[in-house]
């Protein structure tokens, strides 16, 4: 690299906030230190009448709830991410009208958990139609079955749920965004793409518009010249999310926004943020929003075709000025570089195309050799401290990690990394990055346990999981098997749930568990128990030893039952 290119690269590094560049921070009322861009004054919840017949409940939680008035009742678009939010919204609804709720529409699977709040006490809600994309229920239950621990833990870091309520490391979410209880109701009707409906005298048309989920809908109200959508937010869309979710294809997201542009509504009500009230404003917002996504996608594709690595493509990204300065395309939620790398992985996978990455050395080996090259772990500790003094927080965090890869309990190294991550959290412009940085800083200091999920974030929750069909509960065991403990086991257990009169097979086959929804013809052990007891065992609420000692299980081989189920992480 010639001197000119070297100087340009060095100057660019020095201008990065977490690599020695200057950044302005602010201290919020609760003591939280944040990037100044995140220090937006909190505004209270508001009932916003868009036009006759349409009202938006703003800032009662993260999502906008839209109230559409029909002839005899109301239709509700989204209910919040938890019951506390749903109750607030229902109280606000009753400030608008006393009309009964005729239907609830789920925009996608994220804001379904406040639905029960819209069913008046003493009513069963069977007359209320719950409308969604066909995959909403499947997506909610599949996540609960396979990835609930990871989804809950990662989501808690993402949203800052582990963080204290006061002090420099405090979260800065409003009270409207806190809650844990689930009030999910399974949809009663699945709409088709382009389907037209008349609900309580209101003409509607639904469109499949994939965005941050593939079960997202956009609703067109032709008689009101209004679009309601999850495809547009008030920040740059998270084409990739740090908490980890399936690939979000920008092409599909952009197509959904283009449907909105073709409809060209006067009123555009996004899932998050303020509604637009003129055709010009609505069209311009939709256009800029899709162009921001399209620019990043095209940039990623060009870089891939040039053979660049994901980091190289991300580091070279620069949005056009009119997009970079657009108030709805800020990095206050996710960071643009993350989206580029997410696209890279989604299109061609993890491999950087550098052959050295095909079979890299193990993490401990790499860190041991790097430490030796630097002059030992004590030298790395000294250099990491120096990087902290120079405000090179990202480098300090990366460098000291090599010591922790060798000696995870090294107190000096843990504190250095915690200090570096804390400063990264204070300076990042993105709330999700802040959540991860500060949570992991606290974990290194032993102040939070990542295996103990805090209140404040909800998936289905234990109550919701317990209500899953028993065959889905059985499937949980396939992901709970301990392959090391079970490596030499080949055994079949027939499980009979006495109250349901249902039978299942559970075959542990040398490290793999297979569940069958019928009683196997050949088996080694038969156990009989109630479905409630079985759910308690699977969810880890009841120990198999206790159930056996209390004679709650009828087994053909009591001595063999306990060792068999101890092969699972229950």
VOGU-3710 file (C-alpha; in Angstrom, 3 decimals, decimal comma):
1> xxxxxxxxxx> 0,000/0,000/0,000  1,467/3,388/-0,970  1,867/6,190/1,612  -1,157/8,139/0,322  -3,490/5,146/0,699  -1,956/4,351/4,111  -2,593/7,903/5,328  -6,165/7,885/4,025  -6,868/4,606/5,819  -5,272/5,869/9,035
11> xxxxxxxxxx> -7,280/9,101/8,932  -10,468/7,125/8,397  -9,698/4,935/11,442  -9,034/8,017/13,585  -12,419/9,466/12,669  -14,277/6,401/13,932  -15,717/7,129/17,402  -14,631/3,815/18,922  -11,128/4,015/17,378  -9,923/7,327/18,754
21> xxxxxxxxxx> -12,426/9,636/17,062  -14,454/12,128/19,011  -18,074/11,425/19,845  -20,613/13,392/21,826  -22,545/11,608/24,537  -25,454/12,643/26,708  -26,724/11,663/30,125  -30,429/10,909/30,370  -32,702/11,536/33,345  -32,127/8,021/34,686
31> xxxxxxxxxx> -28,347/8,459/34,448  -27,897/6,424/31,263  -24,951/7,547/29,129  -25,799/7,343/25,433  -24,614/8,598/22,091  -26,087/12,060/21,681  -28,059/10,833/18,698  -30,021/8,542/21,013  -30,829/11,320/23,482  -34,198/12,049/21,954
41> xxxxxxxxxx> -36,672/13,650/24,377  -39,270/11,141/25,492  -42,767/11,962/24,357  -45,829/10,571/25,991  -48,421/8,281/24,493  -50,886/9,963/22,183  -54,243/9,222/20,603  -53,805/10,523/17,061  -56,898/10,841/14,884  -55,705/10,456/11,305
51> xxxxxxxxxx> -59,114/11,030/9,686  -62,714/10,085/10,295  -62,810/6,396/11,163  -59,058/5,897/11,669  -57,100/6,604/14,845  -53,527/5,653/15,765  -52,491/4,846/19,327  -48,923/6,176/19,286  -46,135/5,440/21,772  -48,229/3,188/23,999
61> xxxxxxxxxx> -45,549/0,624/23,124  -43,004/0,133/20,366  -45,678/-0,515/17,737  -48,489/1,663/16,480  -51,957/0,279/17,116  -54,525/1,436/14,591  -58,229/1,615/15,403  -60,525/1,354/12,378  -64,175/2,100/13,071  -66,788/-0,034/11,323
71> xxxxxxxxxx> -70,572/0,130/11,283  -71,106/-1,646/14,593  -67,642/-2,152/16,070  -63,926/-1,552/15,593  -61,066/-3,392/13,902  -57,723/-3,309/15,736  -54,380/-3,421/13,924  -51,762/-4,860/16,319  -52,063/-5,161/20,068  -48,545/-4,660/21,471
81> xxxxxxxxxx> -45,705/-6,963/22,421  -47,090/-7,927/25,850  -50,221/-7,722/27,972  -49,234/-4,549/29,818  -49,065/-2,695/26,506  -52,324/-4,286/25,370  -54,133/-3,084/28,494  -52,896/0,477/28,015  -54,091/0,400/24,442  -57,450/-1,046/25,334
91> xxxxxxxxxx> -58,007/1,749/27,872  -57,126/4,264/25,160  -59,559/2,557/22,779  -62,318/3,090/25,312  -61,520/6,818/25,339  -62,314/6,842/21,624  -65,413/4,659/21,422  -67,523/2,127/23,291  -68,012/0,032/20,165  -67,066/-3,642/20,585
101> xxxxxxxxxx> -63,963/-5,152/18,991  -65,027/-7,058/15,886  -61,612/-8,105/14,614  -57,899/-7,988/15,414  -55,321/-7,934/12,636  -51,761/-9,073/13,311  -49,332/-7,170/11,094  -46,745/-9,912/11,797  -45,758/-12,181/14,679  -43,967/-9,545/16,797
111> xxxxxxxxxx> -46,967/-7,621/18,147  -49,453/-10,353/18,914  -48,958/-10,655/22,659  -51,425/-7,999/23,850  -54,464/-9,474/22,129  -56,216/-10,828/25,227  -56,361/-7,323/26,670  -58,913/-6,453/23,982  -61,347/-9,083/25,228  -63,529/-7,559/27,974
121> xxxxxxxxxx> -63,503/-9,378/31,295  -66,113/-12,104/31,426  -66,216/-12,580/27,643  -64,530/-15,455/25,818  -63,735/-13,479/22,681  -64,930/-16,201/20,316  -66,850/-13,654/18,269  -63,693/-11,632/17,641  -61,998/-12,558/14,380  -58,178/-12,783/14,604
131> xxxxxxxxxx> -56,706/-12,196/11,145  -53,112/-12,811/10,096  -50,719/-14,100/7,491  -50,988/-17,934/7,344  -47,562/-18,438/8,942  -47,902/-16,283/12,065  -48,894/-19,068/14,442  -46,362/-21,502/12,999  -43,548/-18,970/13,315  -44,411/-18,183/16,917
141> xxxxxxxxxx> -44,633/-21,817/18,007  -41,639/-23,034/15,977  -39,425/-20,422/17,609  -40,714/-21,428/21,029  -39,940/-25,082/20,316  -36,476/-24,882/18,796  -34,836/-21,611/19,764  -36,731/-20,167/22,712  -33,732/-20,025/25,114  -31,499/-18,339/22,529
151> xxxxxxxxxx> -34,250/-16,074/21,197  -35,181/-14,918/24,691  -31,587/-14,423/25,871  -30,437/-12,655/22,700  -33,556/-10,526/22,596  -32,971/-9,527/26,212  -29,469/-8,319/25,338  -30,730/-6,609/22,183  -33,409/-4,615/24,020  -31,319/-3,937/27,134
161> xxxxxxxxxx> -33,520/-6,009/29,431  -30,520/-7,112/31,533  -29,495/-3,504/32,194  -30,244/-1,618/35,422  -32,976/1,020/35,564  -30,643/3,800/36,739  -27,006/4,748/36,359  -24,605/5,079/33,411  -25,305/1,537/32,168  -29,083/1,914/32,487
171> xxxxxxxxxx> -31,467/1,039/29,693  -33,269/3,945/28,134  -36,498/2,351/27,025  -39,653/4,069/28,171  -42,126/2,438/30,542  -44,390/1,883/27,551  -41,838/-0,599/26,213  -41,558/-2,734/29,343  -43,613/-5,824/30,009  -43,410/-9,583/30,162
181> xxxxxxxxxx> -46,818/-11,240/30,296  -48,124/-12,805/27,124  -51,696/-12,476/25,888  -51,336/-14,149/22,514  -54,435/-15,534/20,792  -54,100/-17,947/17,895  -55,399/-16,483/14,609  -58,827/-17,623/13,475  -58,475/-16,622/9,814  -55,500/-16,593/7,430
191> xxxxxxxxxx> -55,701/-14,087/4,598  -54,283/-14,720/1,143  -52,039/-12,353/-0,763  -54,224/-9,746/-2,463  -57,384/-10,963/-0,707  -60,235/-8,488/-0,419  -62,535/-8,517/2,595  -65,398/-6,570/4,069  -65,220/-6,465/7,861  -68,030/-4,665/9,623
201> xxxxxxxxxx> -68,657/-2,546/6,546  -64,993/-1,633/5,983  -63,516/-2,672/2,629  -59,980/-4,028/2,931  -57,282/-5,601/0,825  -54,325/-7,494/2,247  -50,888/-7,891/0,686  -48,007/-10,151/1,658  -45,092/-7,791/2,166  -42,091/-9,547/3,796
211> xxxxxxxxxx> -40,027/-7,221/5,962  -38,333/-8,103/9,245  -40,483/-11,252/9,169  -41,878/-13,287/6,298  -45,365/-13,186/7,785  -45,809/-9,416/7,435  -48,920/-7,820/5,988  -49,786/-4,496/4,424  -53,398/-3,361/4,646  -55,049/-1,179/1,985
221> xxxxxxxxxx> -58,258/0,655/2,875  -59,473/1,973/-0,502  -62,434/3,965/0,823  -60,135/5,752/3,251  -57,188/6,105/0,801  -55,036/4,666/3,575  -52,227/2,114/3,839  -51,134/0,525/7,134  -47,876/-1,398/6,951  -44,998/-3,067/8,782
231> xxxxxxxxxx> -42,719/-2,380/5,812  -41,821/1,163/6,886  -40,462/2,295/10,266  -39,177/5,565/11,681  -35,540/4,351/11,662  -33,417/2,533/9,111  -34,884/-0,944/8,713  -33,041/-3,793/10,367  -32,208/-5,844/7,308  -30,067/-7,742/9,810
241> xxxxxxxxxx> -30,573/-7,896/13,567  -27,857/-8,632/16,127  -30,199/-10,832/18,134  -30,235/-13,273/15,229  -33,151/-14,215/12,987  -33,600/-15,846/9,570  -32,290/-13,900/6,577  -34,354/-10,850/5,761  -34,172/-10,521/1,983  -34,070/-6,807/1,050
251> xxxxxxxxxx> -35,465/-7,586/-2,403  -38,685/-8,901/-0,891  -38,873/-5,977/1,528  -38,389/-3,496/-1,307  -41,085/-5,183/-3,417  -43,512/-4,689/-0,554  -42,742/-0,991/-0,370  -43,162/-0,713/-4,123  -46,698/-2,080/-3,706  -47,362/0,852/-1,383
261> xxxxxxxxxx> -45,927/3,291/-3,930  -48,209/1,836/-6,603  -51,236/2,252/-4,323  -50,082/5,847/-3,768  -52,224/6,461/-0,652  -52,921/9,814/0,899  -52,510/8,411/4,388  -49,533/6,166/5,164  -49,478/4,657/8,658  -46,183/2,865/9,429
271> xxxxxxxxxx> -45,677/0,257/12,124  -43,456/2,710/13,987  -43,429/6,500/13,791  -45,795/9,217/12,651  -48,344/8,814/9,888  -48,062/10,735/6,629  -51,148/12,668/5,591  -50,612/13,728/1,978  -49,938/11,752/-1,187  -46,694/13,620/-1,753
281> xxxxxxxxxx> -45,368/12,970/1,750  -46,431/9,334/1,695  -44,914/8,620/-1,700  -41,672/10,435/-0,886  -41,228/8,576/2,393  -41,850/5,204/0,756  -39,434/6,049/-2,069  -36,608/7,206/0,197  -37,098/4,234/2,471  -36,865/1,682/-0,322
291> xxxxxxxxxx> -33,945/3,557/-1,906  -31,980/3,366/1,357  -32,416/-0,385/1,398  -31,758/-0,731/-2,324  -28,535/1,254/-2,083  -27,134/-0,991/0,657  -28,221/-4,165/-1,137  -26,625/-3,043/-4,407  -23,453/-2,032/-2,565  -23,225/-5,490/-1,009
301> xxxxxxxxxx> -23,797/-7,238/-4,347  -21,138/-5,121/-6,078  -18,647/-5,930/-3,340  -19,408/-9,646/-3,532  -18,912/-9,612/-7,285  -15,562/-7,876/-6,820  -14,462/-10,632/-4,457  -14,277/-8,391/-1,393  -14,627/-9,711/2,147  -17,707/-8,836/4,206
311> xxxxxxxxxx> -15,779/-6,386/6,413  -14,230/-4,717/3,379  -17,652/-4,198/1,808  -19,098/-2,898/5,058  -16,205/-0,509/5,716  -16,519/1,051/2,260  -20,236/1,861/2,575  -21,260/5,505/2,251  -24,900/6,437/1,727  -25,775/9,305/-0,606
321> xxxxxxxxxx> -26,196/12,532/1,349  -29,978/12,782/0,908  -30,395/9,281/2,334  -27,737/9,573/5,030  -29,455/12,708/6,358  -33,024/11,440/6,083  -34,601/11,478/9,572  -36,223/8,054/9,042  -32,993/6,419/7,867  -30,902/6,903/10,994
331> xxxxxxxxxx> -28,754/4,185/12,573  -30,442/4,638/15,947  -31,694/1,036/15,990  -29,217/-1,023/13,961  -25,947/-0,157/12,230  -25,600/-0,055/8,444  -22,402/-2,134/8,454  -24,284/-4,969/10,123  -26,868/-4,966/7,341  -24,150/-5,244/4,683
341> xxxxxxxxxx> -22,616/-8,266/6,398  -26,044/-9,774/6,918  -26,738/-9,513/3,187  -23,373/-11,088/2,403  -24,150/-14,063/4,627  -27,709/-14,334/3,327  -26,613/-14,409/-0,312  -23,465/-16,542/-0,289  -22,937/-17,731/3,292  -20,185/-17,363/5,888
351> xxxxxxxxxx> -17,132/-17,979/3,685  -15,151/-14,809/2,922  -13,584/-16,455/-0,168  -10,152/-16,111/1,442  -8,859/-19,682/1,309  -7,173/-19,183/4,684  -10,653/-19,061/6,190  -11,678/-22,503/4,912  -10,173/-24,419/7,829  -8,841/-21,860/10,300
361> xxxxxxxxxx> -6,943/-22,841/13,432  -8,905/-23,211/16,668  -9,643/-20,117/18,719  -7,369/-21,103/21,651  -4,477/-21,961/19,290  -4,815/-18,638/17,469  -4,937/-16,639/20,692  -1,963/-18,507/22,195  0,185/-17,791/19,121  -0,919/-14,148/18,978
371> xxxxxxxxxx> -0,149/-13,709/22,678  3,287/-15,242/22,151  3,903/-12,919/19,208  2,936/-9,884/21,260  5,282/-10,896/24,054  2,907/-12,731/26,367  -0,452/-12,132/28,017  0,915/-9,452/30,348  2,089/-7,487/27,330  -1,343/-7,773/25,732
381> xxxxxxxxxx> -2,905/-6,532/28,970  -0,593/-3,493/28,919  -1,311/-2,778/25,250  -5,064/-3,158/25,821  -4,932/-0,658/28,661  -3,048/1,708/26,388  -5,707/1,280/23,705  -8,328/2,237/26,281  -6,410/5,392/27,141  -6,212/6,209/23,424
391> xxxxxxxxxx> -9,986/5,675/23,137  -9,396/2,797/20,725  -12,203/0,875/22,364  -12,863/-1,598/19,560  -9,192/-2,535/19,359  -8,930/-2,872/23,140  -11,926/-5,234/23,193  -10,580/-7,330/20,333  -7,014/-7,503/21,637  -7,851/-8,416/25,234
401> xxxxxxxxxx> -10,198/-11,161/24,021  -7,110/-13,194/23,084  -6,126/-13,295/26,751  -9,621/-14,413/27,730  -9,557/-17,124/25,076  -6,528/-18,542/26,882  -7,499/-17,689/30,459  -11,268/-16,999/30,717  -11,075/-16,213/34,448  -8,292/-13,623/34,206
411> xxxxxxxxxx> -9,730/-10,795/36,324  -7,616/-8,035/34,798  -8,513/-9,091/31,276  -12,200/-9,404/32,108  -12,271/-5,897/33,537  -10,377/-4,421/30,592  -12,812/-5,955/28,156  -15,743/-4,808/30,280  -14,340/-1,268/30,270  -13,874/-1,344/26,500
421> xxxxxxxxxx> -17,368/-2,713/25,831  -18,863/-0,144/28,206  -17,303/2,728/26,271  -18,455/1,165/23,007  -21,945/1,066/24,492  -21,820/4,717/25,470  -20,644/5,831/22,013  -22,569/3,605/19,588  -25,374/5,330/17,692  -27,495/2,158/17,703
431> xxxxxxxxxx> -29,682/1,089/20,612  -29,356/-2,631/19,841  -25,534/-2,430/19,795  -25,644/-0,554/23,105  -27,706/-3,332/24,643  -25,197/-6,009/23,669  -22,130/-3,979/24,651  -23,345/-3,024/28,114  -24,953/-6,374/28,915  -21,758/-8,240/28,150
441> xxxxxxxxxx> -19,717/-5,698/30,111  -21,891/-6,398/33,156  -21,621/-10,144/32,560  -17,816/-9,948/32,536  -18,002/-8,161/35,877  -20,284/-10,867/37,273  -23,177/-8,454/37,698  -25,613/-10,280/35,413  -26,102/-13,934/34,546  -26,951/-14,428/30,889
451> xxxxxxxxxx> -28,501/-17,793/31,710  -31,100/-16,091/33,895  -33,383/-14,214/31,529  -34,736/-11,048/33,119  -38,295/-9,862/33,083  -39,133/-7,333/30,409  -39,042/-9,386/27,244  -41,542/-12,033/26,252  -41,882/-14,730/23,691  -44,620/-17,216/24,313
461> xxxxxxxxxx> -43,436/-17,468/27,926  -43,815/-20,578/30,063  -47,593/-20,234/30,093  -47,667/-20,082/26,313  -45,266/-22,991/25,872  -47,302/-25,126/28,258  -50,322/-24,584/26,030  -48,564/-25,893/22,939  -49,936/-29,159/21,541  -48,347/-32,081/23,324
471> xxxxxxxxxx> -46,730/-33,399/20,128  -44,861/-30,103/19,787  -43,829/-30,341/23,421  -42,452/-33,797/22,675  -40,308/-32,352/19,892  -38,446/-30,239/22,458  -36,577/-33,365/23,526  -34,861/-33,661/20,147  -33,064/-30,379/20,925  -32,396/-31,155/24,594
481> xxxxxxxxxx> -30,440/-34,376/24,102  -26,885/-34,327/25,475  -24,957/-36,042/22,667  -21,852/-36,743/24,769  -23,810/-38,497/27,528  -25,957/-40,363/24,997  -23,189/-41,416/22,613  -23,290/-45,079/23,699  -27,032/-45,349/24,267  -29,465/-47,040/21,880
491> xxxxxxxxxx> -32,800/-47,321/23,638  -36,499/-46,780/22,910  -39,035/-45,557/25,457  -42,794/-45,692/24,926  -44,489/-42,715/26,606  -48,197/-42,946/27,405  -50,020/-39,817/28,542  -52,836/-41,314/30,554  -55,215/-38,342/30,684  -55,008/-37,723/26,927
501> xxxxxxxxxx> -54,823/-41,387/25,951  -51,993/-40,513/23,579  -48,810/-42,489/23,032  -45,386/-41,453/21,755  -42,045/-43,010/21,082  -38,686/-41,599/22,133  -35,643/-43,248/20,582  -32,180/-42,241/21,770  -29,827/-43,509/19,105  -26,177/-42,864/19,936
511> xxxxxxxxxx> -26,326/-39,134/20,468  -29,498/-38,383/18,502  -33,062/-38,285/19,812  -36,049/-39,066/17,584  -39,667/-38,514/18,624  -42,545/-40,397/16,999  -46,223/-39,561/17,419  -47,227/-43,159/18,056  -46,344/-46,021/20,365  -43,379/-47,891/18,863
521> xxxxxxxxxx> -43,760/-51,588/18,077  -40,538/-52,413/19,889  -39,400/-50,603/23,015  -37,192/-51,094/26,040  -39,175/-49,153/28,642  -42,785/-48,067/28,978  -43,726/-45,122/31,160  -47,200/-43,823/31,965  -47,853/-40,367/33,400  -50,172/-37,360/33,079
531> xxxxxxxxxx> -49,624/-34,727/30,393  -49,212/-31,971/33,030  -46,482/-33,930/34,784  -44,814/-34,603/31,449  -44,805/-30,906/30,534  -43,312/-30,066/33,910  -40,484/-32,530/33,336  -39,761/-31,304/29,789  -39,718/-27,653/30,890  -37,393/-28,437/33,766
541> xxxxxxxxxx> -39,912/-27,536/36,466  -40,103/-31,085/37,859  -37,110/-33,379/38,308  -37,506/-36,885/36,964  -36,072/-38,219/40,242  -38,807/-36,458/42,239  -41,563/-37,712/39,958  -40,286/-41,293/40,307  -39,788/-41,116/44,089  -43,297/-39,738/44,541
551> xxxxxxxxxx> -44,648/-42,575/42,416  -46,172/-40,187/39,892  -44,755/-42,251/37,045  -45,689/-45,837/36,268  -42,663/-47,412/34,589  -41,820/-50,898/33,394  -38,211/-50,202/34,474  -37,942/-47,671/37,283  -34,180/-48,121/37,612  -33,666/-47,485/33,897
561> xxxxxxxxxx> -36,054/-44,519/33,634  -33,999/-41,964/35,577  -30,668/-42,583/33,745  -32,496/-42,452/30,418  -34,024/-39,035/31,035  -30,799/-37,742/32,531  -29,434/-37,973/28,990  -31,426/-34,791/28,316  -30,817/-31,246/29,518  -34,019/-30,920/31,519
//
